[in-house]
Amino acid sequence: MVKCYRCGKEIPQPITANADYIIAKDTIVFEKREKVKLILTKRKTTKEGKVIVEDKVETVEHPEIAHKIIEEHKKRGYDIDKLETVFVDEPVQKTAIICKDCYRDGDIVIWGYHKRRR
């Protein structure tokens, strides 16, 4: 027994005669994703003795490769001032099963009642 994602109606056995398996705008959810935020500083001294400070903030999508990115920045003369783990909400497209009555224009039907009628 499966409930329709949109109306909650019970679908005894979702098959192409009574349901749709879809992706749609309303099946997007937000999930926490771990990222690494790097705060980098590069100091340069001019011929006149003036110190120029260049700050850079970079967010690393995949924490497991942060050490490689840190090494790349160090080779370019940056110091790591701060390294922190941040969690951000990112949109993730999910799928859903809906009853045949809850179909909307714009739904992308993977299989189901409305797939056969197109």
N, C-alpha and C positions, 0 to 999 in steps of 0.2 A: 504494500500500500504506500503510495506516494502522494503528498499534498501538492497542489498547484502552487507554484511560487508566487503567483499574483493574487489569487482569490482564496487560497487555502482549501479549496474543494478537494476531497479525496479522490484519487485516481487509482482504482483497484489494481490494474496492471497496465502501465503506460505502453501503448502500442500505437502504430500509425493511424489507427481508426479513432483514437480518443485523446491524443496528446501531441505536443510538439516539444522537441528538445532544441532550445534556442540559445543564442547570445543576443543581448540587447543593451541599450543604454541603462536600463534600470537593473541590470545584473552586474554592473560595475560596483565593486566594493573597495574600500580603502583598508590597506593592511600596513602595519608597522614594518618598516624595513630598516635594517641596521646599516649605517654608513659611517665613514671615518672623516672627520673634518680636520684638515691641516691648516695651521696658521703659520706662514713662512715669512721670514724676513731676509732681505739681502742688503748688505751695507757696502757702499762703494765710496772710496775717497777720491775726490777730484785732485787735479794737479795743484790747485790752490789750497788744498787741505780741508775742503768742505766735505762733510760726510752726507751722502745721499742714502736715504733709507727707502727701500722698496718693499712694501708689504703685499702679500698675496694670500688669499684664502682659497682653498681647493677642497671639494668634497669628493671622496673616493667612493664610488658605487659599490665596489666589492671589497670588504675589509680584508679579505685574505691576500690581496695584492698590494695593500698599503705600504708594506716594507719596500717593495720594488719602486714605487712612486717616490717614497722618501729618499731612496738612494739616488734616483734620477735628479731630484731637486738639489741634493747635496753636491752632486757633480757640477751643477750649474751655479754653485755658490750660495745657495740658500741655507739658512739655519732654521731648524724646526723650533718655533717658539711655543707652540701648543699643539697637542694632538688629543682629540676627544672623540668619543663615540657618540653619535647622535642617532635618534630614531625619528624617521619621517613617515608620514602617511603617504602612500603611493597608490594610485588607482590600479586595480587589477581586474581584468575582464573575466567574469565567471560565466558558467553555463547554468541553465535552469530547465526544469520540466514544467510546462504549463498545460492546463486543459485546453481543448480546442476552442472554447469560448473566449479565452483571454488573449488570443492572438492579436497583435497590433501591426499596422503597416510599419515597416522599418525593422521588424524582428528578422533576424537571420536564422532561418530554420535549418538545423543540421539534419534532423530527420523528423518525420511526423505527419500529422493530418494535413497541414498546409503545404508541406513539401511536395506531396503528390498532386496538389491542385494548381501548381504553377506551370 
